[in-house]
């Protein structure tokens, strides 16, 4: 039942994102590449533009990252079998997880705004350089120890729960489990998520590809082995972008 509920929420998020992408207001949810001439974006105050982006980011997190938490959530539900407030505690866990990703979205938004201002001040810093840099960064991170330390925490939900759930302050602990799991999830996936800005922050095809890759890394038995070959492919893509634009 819980898996069905989570699945329905994820499907609804994908449907909303698809609808928004087809609507005249798609540019409201894009940051990288937002200067492509969409009039709606330029009429909005900066604060409202940021709010719409963060709303889109939250939808993307639900669509792309929530499915990867299913093993953790199912284990937590079984641990709460005898508790009356298990639905509320599960909600707190998911709230903490999504809040961690929303905080990362704020940081990503600030960095993107800073890059846009830098690009506006330097004509030589073109969009393709930004995209190539993100691909190279994501590829290089696939070889880092931090990546795999965080990934191992995400791939062992039972051990994670046993070390963070004591049942003494169930509400706070439920939220903290979601928040900390979200931080480890960000720790292993942040560079891949930044690739959303290399194309467009609401490109559905690109979202599906990245969501599939991250789900395999975190949940498939052989997912850990995907990291380094993926890193090589991303670095090659970065070099390809540079060669294409410099040729």
FIKOLZA-1660 file (N, C-alpha, C; in steps of 0.1 Angstrom, whole numbers, plus 5000, padded with zeros to 4 digits):
% residues 247
   i   px   py   pz ch aa at
   1 5008 4988 5000  A  X  N
   1 5000 5000 5000  A  X CA
   1 5009 5013 5000  A  X  C
   2 5019 5013 5009  A  X  N
   2 5028 5024 5009  A  X CA
   2 5035 5027 4996  A  X  C
   3 5040 5016 4990  A  X  N
   3 5047 5017 4977  A  X CA
   3 5037 5023 4967  A  X  C
   4 5025 5019 4967  A  X  N
   4 5015 5024 4958  A  X CA
   4 5012 5039 4960  A  X  C
   5 5012 5043 4972  A  X  N
   5 5010 5057 4975  A  X CA
   5 5022 5065 4970  A  X  C
   6 5034 5061 4974  A  X  N
   6 5046 5068 4969  A  X CA
   6 5047 5068 4954  A  X  C
   7 5043 5057 4948  A  X  N
   7 5043 5056 4933  A  X CA
   7 5034 5066 4927  A  X  C
   8 5022 5067 4933  A  X  N
   8 5012 5076 4928  A  X CA
   8 5017 5091 4929  A  X  C
   9 5023 5094 4940  A  X  N
   9 5028 5108 4942  A  X CA
   9 5039 5111 4931  A  X  C
  10 5048 5101 4929  A  X  N
  10 5059 5103 4919  A  X CA
  10 5053 5104 4905  A  X  C
  11 5043 5096 4902  A  X  N
  11 5037 5097 4888  A  X CA
  11 5030 5111 4887  A  X  C
  12 5023 5115 4897  A  X  N
  12 5016 5128 4897  A  X CA
  12 5027 5140 4895  A  X  C
  13 5038 5138 4902  A  X  N
  13 5049 5149 4900  A  X CA
  13 5054 5149 4885  A  X  C
  14 5056 5137 4879  A  X  N
  14 5060 5137 4865  A  X CA
  14 5049 5143 4856  A  X  C
  15 5036 5140 4859  A  X  N
  15 5026 5145 4851  A  X CA
  15 5025 5161 4852  A  X  C
  16 5027 5166 4864  A  X  N
  16 5027 5180 4866  A  X CA
  16 5039 5187 4858  A  X  C
  17 5050 5180 4859  A  X  N
  17 5062 5186 4852  A  X CA
  17 5060 5185 4837  A  X  C
  18 5054 5175 4832  A  X  N
  18 5052 5174 4818  A  X CA
  18 5042 5185 4814  A  X  C
  19 5031 5187 4822  A  X  N
  19 5022 5198 4818  A  X CA
  19 5028 5211 4818  A  X  C
  20 5037 5214 4828  A  X  N
  20 5043 5227 4829  A  X CA
  20 5053 5229 4818  A  X  C
  21 5060 5218 4814  A  X  N
  21 5069 5219 4803  A  X CA
  21 5062 5223 4789  A  X  C
  22 5050 5218 4788  A  X  N
  22 5042 5221 4776  A  X CA
  22 5035 5234 4776  A  X  C
  23 5034 5240 4788  A  X  N
  23 5027 5253 4789  A  X CA
  23 5035 5265 4786  A  X  C
  24 5029 5276 4784  A  X  N
  24 5036 5289 4781  A  X CA
  24 5045 5294 4792  A  X  C
  25 5043 5287 4804  A  X  N
  25 5050 5292 4816  A  X CA
  25 5062 5283 4819  A  X  C
  26 5067 5275 4810  A  X  N
  26 5078 5265 4812  A  X CA
  26 5090 5273 4816  A  X  C
  27 5093 5285 4811  A  X  N
  27 5105 5292 4814  A  X CA
  27 5106 5297 4828  A  X  C
  28 5094 5297 4835  A  X  N
  28 5095 5301 4849  A  X CA
  28 5102 5291 4858  A  X  C
  29 5103 5279 4853  A  X  N
  29 5109 5268 4861  A  X CA
  29 5123 5265 4856  A  X  C
  30 5128 5273 4847  A  X  N
  30 5142 5272 4841  A  X CA
  30 5151 5283 4847  A  X  C
  31 5163 5279 4851  A  X  N
  31 5173 5290 4854  A  X CA
  31 5184 5290 4844  A  X  C
  32 5191 5279 4842  A  X  N
  32 5201 5279 4832  A  X CA
  32 5195 5281 4818  A  X  C
  33 5199 5290 4811  A  X  N
  33 5193 5292 4798  A  X CA
  33 5180 5301 4798  A  X  C
  34 5178 5307 4810  A  X  N
  34 5166 5315 4811  A  X CA
  34 5165 5328 4803  A  X  C
  35 5176 5331 4797  A  X  N
  35 5177 5344 4789  A  X CA
  35 5174 5341 4775  A  X  C
  36 5167 5330 4772  A  X  N
  36 5164 5326 4758  A  X CA
  36 5153 5333 4752  A  X  C
  37 5147 5343 4759  A  X  N
  37 5138 5352 4752  A  X CA
  37 5123 5350 4757  A  X  C
  38 5121 5342 4768  A  X  N
  38 5108 5340 4773  A  X CA
  38 5104 5353 4781  A  X  C
  39 5093 5359 4776  A  X  N
  39 5089 5371 4782  A  X CA
  39 5084 5370 4796  A  X  C
  40 5078 5358 4799  A  X  N
  40 5072 5356 4812  A  X CA
  40 5083 5357 4823  A  X  C
  41 5094 5352 4820  A  X  N
  41 5105 5352 4830  A  X CA
  41 5110 5366 4834  A  X  C
  42 5110 5375 4824  A  X  N
  42 5116 5388 4826  A  X CA
  42 5106 5397 4833  A  X  C
  43 5093 5394 4833  A  X  N
  43 5084 5403 4840  A  X CA
  43 5083 5400 4855  A  X  C
  44 5088 5389 4859  A  X  N
  44 5087 5385 4873  A  X CA
  44 5098 5392 4881  A  X  C
  45 5095 5396 4894  A  X  N
  45 5105 5400 4903  A  X CA
  45 5114 5389 4906  A  X  C
  46 5126 5392 4911  A  X  N
  46 5136 5381 4913  A  X CA
  46 5131 5371 4924  A  X  C
  47 5125 5376 4934  A  X  N
  47 5120 5368 4945  A  X CA
  47 5110 5358 4940  A  X  C
  48 5101 5362 4931  A  X  N
  48 5090 5354 4926  A  X CA
  48 5096 5344 4916  A  X  C
  49 5106 5348 4908  A  X  N
  49 5113 5339 4899  A  X CA
  49 5120 5328 4907  A  X  C
  50 5126 5331 4919  A  X  N
  50 5132 5321 4927  A  X CA
  50 5122 5312 4933  A  X  C
  51 5111 5317 4937  A  X  N
  51 5101 5308 4943  A  X CA
  51 5095 5298 4933  A  X  C
  52 5093 5303 4921  A  X  N
  52 5088 5293 4910  A  X CA
  52 5098 5283 4907  A  X  C
  53 5111 5287 4907  A  X  N
  53 5122 5277 4904  A  X CA
  53 5122 5267 4915  A  X  C
  54 5121 5271 4928  A  X  N
  54 5122 5262 4939  A  X CA
  54 5110 5252 4939  A  X  C
  55 5098 5257 4935  A  X  N
  55 5087 5249 4934  A  X CA
  55 5089 5238 4923  A  X  C
  56 5095 5242 4912  A  X  N
  56 5099 5232 4902  A  X CA
  56 5109 5223 4907  A  X  C
  57 5119 5228 4914  A  X  N
  57 5130 5219 4920  A  X CA
  57 5124 5209 4929  A  X  C
  58 5114 5213 4937  A  X  N
  58 5108 5203 4947  A  X CA
  58 5100 5192 4939  A  X  C
  59 5093 5196 4928  A  X  N
  59 5087 5186 4920  A  X CA
  59 5097 5177 4913  A  X  C
  60 5108 5182 4909  A  X  N
  60 5118 5174 4903  A  X CA
  60 5124 5164 4913  A  X  C
  61 5126 5169 4926  A  X  N
  61 5131 5160 4936  A  X CA
  61 5121 5149 4939  A  X  C
  62 5108 5152 4940  A  X  N
  62 5098 5141 4942  A  X CA
  62 5098 5131 4930  A  X  C
  63 5099 5137 4918  A  X  N
  63 5099 5128 4906  A  X CA
  63 5111 5119 4905  A  X  C
  64 5123 5125 4907  A  X  N
  64 5136 5118 4905  A  X CA
  64 5141 5111 4917  A  X  C
  65 5140 5117 4929  A  X  N
  65 5147 5111 4940  A  X CA
  65 5139 5103 4950  A  X  C
  66 5126 5106 4950  A  X  N
  66 5117 5099 4960  A  X CA
  66 5117 5084 4957  A  X  C
  67 5117 5080 4944  A  X  N
  67 5117 5065 4942  A  X CA
  67 5129 5058 4948  A  X  C
  68 5140 5065 4949  A  X  N
  68 5152 5059 4954  A  X CA
  68 5151 5057 4970  A  X  C
  69 5141 5063 4976  A  X  N
  69 5140 5061 4991  A  X CA
  69 5130 5050 4995  A  X  C
  70 5124 5043 4985  A  X  N
  70 5114 5033 4988  A  X CA
  70 5120 5022 4997  A  X  C
  71 5132 5017 4995  A  X  N
  71 5137 5007 5004  A  X CA
  71 5138 5012 5019  A  X  C
  72 5143 5024 5020  A  X  N
  72 5144 5030 5034  A  X CA
  72 5130 5031 5040  A  X  C
  73 5121 5037 5032  A  X  N
  73 5107 5040 5037  A  X CA
  73 5100 5026 5041  A  X  C
  74 5101 5016 5033  A  X  N
  74 5095 5003 5036  A  X CA
  74 5101 4997 5048  A  X  C
  75 5114 4998 5050  A  X  N
  75 5120 4993 5062  A  X CA
  75 5115 5000 5075  A  X  C
  76 5114 5014 5073  A  X  N
  76 5110 5022 5085  A  X CA
  76 5095 5019 5088  A  X  C
  77 5087 5017 5078  A  X  N
  77 5073 5013 5080  A  X CA
  77 5072 5000 5088  A  X  C
  78 5080 4990 5085  A  X  N
  78 5080 4978 5093  A  X CA
  78 5085 4980 5107  A  X  C
  79 5094 4989 5109  A  X  N
  79 5099 4991 5123  A  X CA
  79 5088 4998 5131  A  X  C
  80 5079 5005 5124  A  X  N
  80 5068 5012 5131  A  X CA
  80 5055 5005 5132  A  X  C
  81 5055 4992 5130  A  X  N
  81 5043 4984 5129  A  X CA
  81 5034 4985 5141  A  X  C
  82 5041 4986 5153  A  X  N
  82 5033 4986 5165  A  X CA
  82 5029 5000 5170  A  X  C
  83 5033 5010 5162  A  X  N
  83 5031 5024 5167  A  X CA
  83 5018 5030 5160  A  X  C
  84 5010 5037 5168  A  X  N
  84 4998 5043 5163  A  X CA
  84 5000 5054 5153  A  X  C
  85 5011 5062 5155  A  X  N
  85 5014 5074 5146  A  X CA
  85 5023 5071 5135  A  X  C
  86 5023 5059 5130  A  X  N
  86 5033 5055 5120  A  X CA
  86 5031 5063 5107  A  X  C
  87 5019 5066 5103  A  X  N
  87 5017 5074 5091  A  X CA
  87 5023 5088 5093  A  X  C
  88 5021 5094 5105  A  X  N
  88 5027 5107 5107  A  X CA
  88 5042 5107 5108  A  X  C
  89 5048 5096 5113  A  X  N
  89 5062 5095 5114  A  X CA
  89 5068 5093 5100  A  X  C
  90 5061 5085 5092  A  X  N
  90 5066 5084 5078  A  X CA
  90 5066 5097 5071  A  X  C
  91 5055 5105 5073  A  X  N
  91 5054 5118 5067  A  X CA
  91 5066 5127 5072  A  X  C
  92 5069 5126 5084  A  X  N
  92 5081 5134 5090  A  X CA
  92 5094 5130 5083  A  X  C
  93 5096 5117 5081  A  X  N
  93 5108 5112 5074  A  X CA
  93 5109 5118 5060  A  X  C
  94 5098 5117 5053  A  X  N
  94 5098 5122 5039  A  X CA
  94 5099 5137 5038  A  X  C
  95 5094 5144 5048  A  X  N
  95 5095 5159 5049  A  X CA
  95 5110 5162 5051  A  X  C
  96 5116 5155 5060  A  X  N
  96 5131 5158 5062  A  X CA
  96 5139 5155 5050  A  X  C
  97 5136 5145 5043  A  X  N
  97 5143 5141 5031  A  X CA
  97 5141 5152 5020  A  X  C
  98 5129 5156 5018  A  X  N
  98 5126 5166 5007  A  X CA
  98 5132 5180 5011  A  X  C
  99 5132 5183 5024  A  X  N
  99 5137 5196 5029  A  X CA
  99 5152 5196 5027  A  X  C
 100 5159 5185 5028  A  X  N
 100 5173 5185 5025  A  X CA
 100 5176 5188 5011  A  X  C
 101 5168 5182 5002  A  X  N
 101 5170 5185 4988  A  X CA
 101 5166 5199 4984  A  X  C
 102 5155 5204 4991  A  X  N
 102 5151 5218 4988  A  X CA
 102 5162 5228 4992  A  X  C
 103 5169 5225 5003  A  X  N
 103 5180 5233 5008  A  X CA
 103 5191 5233 4997  A  X  C
 104 5194 5221 4992  A  X  N
 104 5204 5220 4981  A  X CA
 104 5200 5228 4969  A  X  C
 105 5186 5228 4966  A  X  N
 105 5181 5236 4955  A  X CA
 105 5184 5251 4957  A  X  C
 106 5183 5256 4969  A  X  N
 106 5186 5270 4972  A  X CA
 106 5201 5273 4969  A  X  C
 107 5210 5264 4973  A  X  N
 107 5224 5266 4970  A  X CA
 107 5226 5266 4955  A  X  C
 108 5220 5256 4948  A  X  N
 108 5222 5255 4934  A  X CA
 108 5217 5268 4927  A  X  C
 109 5205 5273 4932  A  X  N
 109 5200 5285 4926  A  X CA
 109 5209 5297 4928  A  X  C
 110 5215 5298 4940  A  X  N
 110 5224 5309 4943  A  X CA
 110 5237 5308 4934  A  X  C
 111 5242 5296 4932  A  X  N
 111 5254 5294 4924  A  X CA
 111 5250 5298 4909  A  X  C
 112 5239 5294 4905  A  X  N
 112 5235 5296 4891  A  X CA
 112 5233 5311 4888  A  X  C
 113 5227 5318 4898  A  X  N
 113 5225 5333 4896  A  X CA
 113 5239 5339 4896  A  X  C
 114 5248 5334 4904  A  X  N
 114 5262 5340 4904  A  X CA
 114 5268 5338 4891  A  X  C
 115 5267 5326 4885  A  X  N
 115 5273 5323 4872  A  X CA
 115 5267 5332 4861  A  X  C
 116 5253 5334 4862  A  X  N
 116 5247 5343 4852  A  X CA
 116 5252 5357 4852  A  X  C
 117 5255 5362 4865  A  X  N
 117 5260 5376 4866  A  X CA
 117 5275 5376 4861  A  X  C
 118 5282 5365 4863  A  X  N
 118 5296 5365 4858  A  X CA
 118 5296 5364 4843  A  X  C
 119 5287 5356 4837  A  X  N
 119 5286 5355 4823  A  X CA
 119 5282 5369 4817  A  X  C
 120 5273 5376 4823  A  X  N
 120 5269 5389 4818  A  X CA
 120 5280 5399 4818  A  X  C
 121 5289 5398 4828  A  X  N
 121 5300 5407 4829  A  X CA
 121 5312 5403 4820  A  X  C
 122 5312 5391 4815  A  X  N
 122 5323 5386 4807  A  X CA
 122 5318 5379 4794  A  X  C
 123 5319 5386 4783  A  X  N
 123 5313 5380 4771  A  X CA
 123 5319 5367 4767  A  X  C
 124 5332 5365 4771  A  X  N
 124 5339 5352 4767  A  X CA
 124 5333 5340 4774  A  X  C
 125 5326 5342 4786  A  X  N
 125 5321 5331 4793  A  X CA
 125 5307 5327 4788  A  X  C
 126 5307 5319 4778  A  X  N
 126 5295 5315 4771  A  X CA
 126 5288 5303 4778  A  X  C
 127 5275 5301 4774  A  X  N
 127 5267 5290 4780  A  X CA
 127 5274 5277 4778  A  X  C
 128 5280 5274 4767  A  X  N
 128 5286 5260 4765  A  X CA
 128 5297 5258 4774  A  X  C
 129 5305 5268 4778  A  X  N
 129 5315 5266 4788  A  X CA
 129 5310 5262 4801  A  X  C
 130 5299 5268 4805  A  X  N
 130 5292 5264 4818  A  X CA
 130 5287 5250 4817  A  X  C
 131 5281 5246 4806  A  X  N
 131 5277 5232 4805  A  X CA
 131 5288 5222 4805  A  X  C
 132 5299 5225 4797  A  X  N
 132 5310 5216 4797  A  X CA
 132 5316 5215 4811  A  X  C
 133 5317 5226 4818  A  X  N
 133 5322 5225 4832  A  X CA
 133 5314 5217 4841  A  X  C
 134 5301 5217 4840  A  X  N
 134 5292 5209 4848  A  X CA
 134 5294 5194 4845  A  X  C
 135 5296 5191 4832  A  X  N
 135 5298 5177 4828  A  X CA
 135 5311 5172 4834  A  X  C
 136 5322 5180 4832  A  X  N
 136 5335 5176 4837  A  X CA
 136 5335 5175 4853  A  X  C
 137 5328 5184 4860  A  X  N
 137 5327 5183 4874  A  X CA
 137 5320 5170 4878  A  X  C
 138 5309 5167 4872  A  X  N
 138 5301 5155 4875  A  X CA
 138 5309 5143 4872  A  X  C
 139 5317 5143 4861  A  X  N
 139 5325 5131 4858  A  X CA
 139 5337 5129 4868  A  X  C
 140 5343 5140 4871  A  X  N
 140 5354 5139 4881  A  X CA
 140 5350 5135 4895  A  X  C
 141 5338 5139 4899  A  X  N
 141 5333 5135 4912  A  X CA
 141 5330 5120 4913  A  X  C
 142 5327 5114 4902  A  X  N
 142 5325 5099 4902  A  X CA
 142 5337 5091 4906  A  X  C
 143 5349 5098 4907  A  X  N
 143 5361 5091 4911  A  X CA
 143 5365 5095 4926  A  X  C
 144 5356 5103 4932  A  X  N
 144 5360 5107 4946  A  X CA
 144 5356 5097 4957  A  X  C
 145 5363 5097 4968  A  X  N
 145 5360 5089 4979  A  X CA
 145 5347 5093 4986  A  X  C
 146 5345 5106 4986  A  X  N
 146 5332 5111 4992  A  X CA
 146 5320 5106 4985  A  X  C
 147 5320 5105 4972  A  X  N
 147 5309 5099 4964  A  X CA
 147 5305 5086 4969  A  X  C
 148 5315 5077 4971  A  X  N
 148 5312 5063 4974  A  X CA
 148 5310 5061 4989  A  X  C
 149 5315 5070 4998  A  X  N
 149 5312 5069 5012  A  X CA
 149 5297 5072 5014  A  X  C
 150 5292 5083 5007  A  X  N
 150 5278 5087 5008  A  X CA
 150 5269 5076 5001  A  X  C
 151 5274 5071 4989  A  X  N
 151 5266 5061 4982  A  X CA
 151 5264 5048 4990  A  X  C
 152 5274 5044 4998  A  X  N
 152 5273 5032 5006  A  X CA
 152 5263 5034 5017  A  X  C
 153 5262 5046 5022  A  X  N
 153 5251 5049 5032  A  X CA
 153 5237 5048 5026  A  X  C
 154 5236 5052 5014  A  X  N
 154 5223 5052 5007  A  X CA
 154 5219 5037 5003  A  X  C
 155 5230 5029 5001  A  X  N
 155 5227 5015 4996  A  X CA
 155 5225 5006 5008  A  X  C
 156 5226 5010 5020  A  X  N
 156 5224 5001 5032  A  X CA
 156 5214 5008 5041  A  X  C
 157 5201 5008 5037  A  X  N
 157 5191 5015 5045  A  X CA
 157 5189 5009 5059  A  X  C
 158 5191 4995 5060  A  X  N
 158 5188 4989 5073  A  X CA
 158 5199 4993 5083  A  X  C
 159 5211 4993 5079  A  X  N
 159 5222 4998 5088  A  X CA
 159 5220 5013 5092  A  X  C
 160 5215 5020 5082  A  X  N
 160 5213 5035 5084  A  X CA
 160 5202 5037 5095  A  X  C
 161 5191 5029 5093  A  X  N
 161 5180 5030 5103  A  X CA
 161 5184 5026 5117  A  X  C
 162 5191 5015 5117  A  X  N
 162 5195 5009 5131  A  X CA
 162 5204 5019 5138  A  X  C
 163 5212 5027 5131  A  X  N
 163 5221 5036 5138  A  X CA
 163 5215 5049 5141  A  X  C
 164 5203 5052 5135  A  X  N
 164 5197 5065 5137  A  X CA
 164 5183 5065 5144  A  X  C
 165 5177 5053 5146  A  X  N
 165 5164 5052 5152  A  X CA
 165 5166 5045 5165  A  X  C
 166 5162 5052 5176  A  X  N
 166 5162 5046 5190  A  X CA
 166 5148 5046 5196  A  X  C
 167 5139 5053 5190  A  X  N
 167 5125 5053 5195  A  X CA
 167 5122 5061 5208  A  X  C
 168 5132 5069 5212  A  X  N
 168 5130 5076 5224  A  X CA
 168 5123 5089 5222  A  X  C
 169 5126 5096 5211  A  X  N
 169 5119 5108 5206  A  X CA
 169 5115 5106 5192  A  X  C
 170 5104 5099 5190  A  X  N
 170 5101 5093 5177  A  X CA
 170 5099 5104 5166  A  X  C
 171 5093 5115 5169  A  X  N
 171 5091 5125 5159  A  X CA
 171 5104 5131 5154  A  X  C
 172 5112 5135 5164  A  X  N
 172 5124 5142 5160  A  X CA
 172 5133 5132 5153  A  X  C
 173 5134 5119 5157  A  X  N
 173 5142 5109 5151  A  X CA
 173 5137 5106 5137  A  X  C
 174 5124 5106 5135  A  X  N
 174 5119 5103 5122  A  X CA
 174 5123 5114 5112  A  X  C
 175 5121 5126 5116  A  X  N
 175 5125 5138 5108  A  X CA
 175 5140 5137 5105  A  X  C
 176 5148 5135 5115  A  X  N
 176 5163 5134 5114  A  X CA
 176 5167 5123 5104  A  X  C
 177 5161 5112 5105  A  X  N
 177 5164 5101 5096  A  X CA
 177 5162 5106 5081  A  X  C
 178 5151 5112 5078  A  X  N
 178 5148 5117 5065  A  X CA
 178 5158 5128 5061  A  X  C
 179 5161 5137 5070  A  X  N
 179 5171 5148 5068  A  X CA
 179 5185 5143 5065  A  X  C
 180 5189 5134 5074  A  X  N
 180 5203 5128 5072  A  X CA
 180 5204 5119 5060  A  X  C
 181 5194 5112 5058  A  X  N
 181 5194 5103 5045  A  X CA
 181 5195 5112 5033  A  X  C
 182 5187 5123 5034  A  X  N
 182 5187 5133 5023  A  X CA
 182 5201 5139 5021  A  X  C
 183 5208 5142 5032  A  X  N
 183 5222 5148 5031  A  X CA
 183 5231 5138 5024  A  X  C
 184 5230 5125 5028  A  X  N
 184 5239 5115 5022  A  X CA
 184 5235 5113 5007  A  X  C
 185 5223 5114 5004  A  X  N
 185 5218 5113 4990  A  X CA
 185 5223 5124 4982  A  X  C
 186 5223 5136 4988  A  X  N
 186 5229 5148 4981  A  X CA
 186 5244 5146 4979  A  X  C
 187 5250 5140 4990  A  X  N
 187 5265 5138 4989  A  X CA
 187 5269 5129 4978  A  X  C
 188 5261 5119 4974  A  X  N
 188 5265 5111 4963  A  X CA
 188 5259 5115 4949  A  X  C
 189 5249 5123 4949  A  X  N
 189 5242 5127 4937  A  X CA
 189 5242 5141 4933  A  X  C
 190 5248 5150 4941  A  X  N
 190 5247 5164 4938  A  X CA
 190 5253 5168 4925  A  X  C
 191 5264 5162 4921  A  X  N
 191 5270 5166 4908  A  X CA
 191 5262 5162 4897  A  X  C
 192 5255 5150 4898  A  X  N
 192 5246 5146 4887  A  X CA
 192 5234 5155 4886  A  X  C
 193 5229 5159 4898  A  X  N
 193 5217 5167 4898  A  X CA
 193 5220 5181 4892  A  X  C
 194 5233 5186 4893  A  X  N
 194 5237 5199 4887  A  X CA
 194 5237 5198 4872  A  X  C
 195 5237 5186 4867  A  X  N
 195 5237 5184 4852  A  X CA
 195 5223 5189 4847  A  X  C
 196 5213 5190 4855  A  X  N
 196 5200 5195 4851  A  X CA
 196 5202 5209 4845  A  X  C
 197 5212 5217 4850  A  X  N
 197 5214 5230 4846  A  X CA
 197 5223 5230 4833  A  X  C
 198 5228 5219 4829  A  X  N
 198 5236 5218 4817  A  X CA
 198 5227 5218 4804  A  X  C
 199 5215 5214 4807  A  X  N
 199 5205 5214 4795  A  X CA
 199 5194 5223 4798  A  X  C
 200 5186 5220 4808  A  X  N
 200 5175 5229 4812  A  X CA
 200 5169 5223 4825  A  X  C
 201 5166 5231 4835  A  X  N
 201 5162 5225 4847  A  X CA
 201 5149 5218 4847  A  X  C
 202 5142 5217 4836  A  X  N
 202 5129 5210 4835  A  X CA
 202 5128 5202 4822  A  X  C
 203 5139 5198 4817  A  X  N
 203 5139 5189 4805  A  X CA
 203 5135 5175 4809  A  X  C
 204 5124 5170 4805  A  X  N
 204 5119 5157 4810  A  X CA
 204 5127 5146 4805  A  X  C
 205 5132 5146 4793  A  X  N
 205 5140 5135 4788  A  X CA
 205 5153 5133 4796  A  X  C
 206 5159 5145 4798  A  X  N
 206 5171 5145 4806  A  X CA
 206 5169 5141 4820  A  X  C
 207 5158 5145 4826  A  X  N
 207 5154 5141 4840  A  X CA
 207 5153 5126 4841  A  X  C
 208 5146 5120 4831  A  X  N
 208 5144 5105 4831  A  X CA
 208 5157 5098 4831  A  X  C
 209 5166 5103 4822  A  X  N
 209 5180 5096 4821  A  X CA
 209 5187 5097 4834  A  X  C
 210 5187 5109 4840  A  X  N
 210 5195 5111 4853  A  X CA
 210 5188 5103 4864  A  X  C
 211 5175 5103 4865  A  X  N
 211 5167 5096 4875  A  X CA
 211 5170 5081 4874  A  X  C
 212 5171 5076 4862  A  X  N
 212 5174 5061 4860  A  X CA
 212 5188 5058 4864  A  X  C
 213 5197 5067 4861  A  X  N
 213 5211 5064 4865  A  X CA
 213 5212 5064 4880  A  X  C
 214 5206 5074 4887  A  X  N
 214 5208 5075 4901  A  X CA
 214 5200 5064 4908  A  X  C
 215 5189 5059 4903  A  X  N
 215 5182 5048 4909  A  X CA
 215 5190 5035 4908  A  X  C
 216 5197 5033 4897  A  X  N
 216 5206 5021 4895  A  X CA
 216 5217 5022 4905  A  X  C
 217 5224 5034 4906  A  X  N
 217 5235 5035 4915  A  X CA
 217 5231 5032 4929  A  X  C
 218 5219 5036 4934  A  X  N
 218 5216 5035 4948  A  X CA
 218 5209 5021 4951  A  X  C
 219 5202 5015 4941  A  X  N
 219 5194 5004 4944  A  X CA
 219 5198 4991 4938  A  X  C
 220 5204 4991 4926  A  X  N
 220 5207 4979 4919  A  X CA
 220 5219 4972 4926  A  X  C
 221 5220 4959 4926  A  X  N
 221 5230 4951 4933  A  X CA
 221 5244 4955 4927  A  X  C
 222 5244 4958 4914  A  X  N
 222 5257 4962 4907  A  X CA
 222 5258 4977 4905  A  X  C
 223 5250 4984 4912  A  X  N
 223 5249 4999 4909  A  X CA
 223 5262 5006 4913  A  X  C
 224 5269 5001 4923  A  X  N
 224 5282 5008 4927  A  X CA
 224 5292 5007 4916  A  X  C
 225 5292 4997 4908  A  X  N
 225 5301 4995 4897  A  X CA
 225 5299 5005 4885  A  X  C
 226 5288 5011 4885  A  X  N
 226 5284 5020 4874  A  X CA
 226 5292 5033 4875  A  X  C
 227 5297 5037 4887  A  X  N
 227 5302 5050 4890  A  X CA
 227 5314 5054 4881  A  X  C
 228 5324 5047 4881  A  X  N
 228 5336 5051 4873  A  X CA
 228 5334 5051 4858  A  X  C
 229 5328 5040 4852  A  X  N
 229 5325 5041 4838  A  X CA
 229 5316 5053 4834  A  X  C
 230 5307 5057 4843  A  X  N
 230 5298 5069 4841  A  X CA
 230 5307 5081 4842  A  X  C
 231 5316 5081 4851  A  X  N
 231 5325 5093 4852  A  X CA
 231 5333 5095 4839  A  X  C
 232 5339 5084 4833  A  X  N
 232 5346 5085 4821  A  X CA
 232 5337 5091 4810  A  X  C
 233 5325 5085 4809  A  X  N
 233 5315 5090 4799  A  X CA
 233 5312 5105 4800  A  X  C
 234 5311 5110 4813  A  X  N
 234 5307 5124 4815  A  X CA
 234 5319 5133 4811  A  X  C
 235 5331 5128 4814  A  X  N
 235 5343 5136 4811  A  X CA
 235 5345 5137 4795  A  X  C
 236 5342 5125 4789  A  X  N
 236 5343 5125 4774  A  X CA
 236 5332 5135 4768  A  X  C
 237 5320 5135 4774  A  X  N
 237 5310 5144 4770  A  X CA
 237 5314 5159 4771  A  X  C
 238 5321 5162 4783  A  X  N
 238 5326 5176 4785  A  X CA
 238 5336 5179 4774  A  X  C
 239 5345 5170 4771  A  X  N
 239 5355 5173 4760  A  X CA
 239 5348 5174 4747  A  X  C
 240 5338 5166 4744  A  X  N
 240 5331 5167 4732  A  X CA
 240 5324 5180 4730  A  X  C
 241 5318 5185 4741  A  X  N
 241 5312 5199 4740  A  X CA
 241 5322 5209 4737  A  X  C
 242 5334 5209 4743  A  X  N
 242 5344 5218 4740  A  X CA
 242 5349 5218 4726  A  X  C
 243 5351 5205 4721  A  X  N
 243 5356 5204 4707  A  X CA
 243 5346 5208 4697  A  X  C
 244 5333 5206 4700  A  X  N
 244 5323 5210 4691  A  X CA
 244 5322 5225 4689  A  X  C
 245 5323 5232 4700  A  X  N
 245 5322 5246 4700  A  X CA
 245 5334 5254 4696  A  X  C
 246 5346 5247 4697  A  X  N
 246 5358 5253 4693  A  X CA
 246 5362 5250 4679  A  X  C
 247 5356 5240 4673  A  X  N
 247 5360 5236 4659  A  X CA
 247 5354 5246 4649  A  X  C
% end
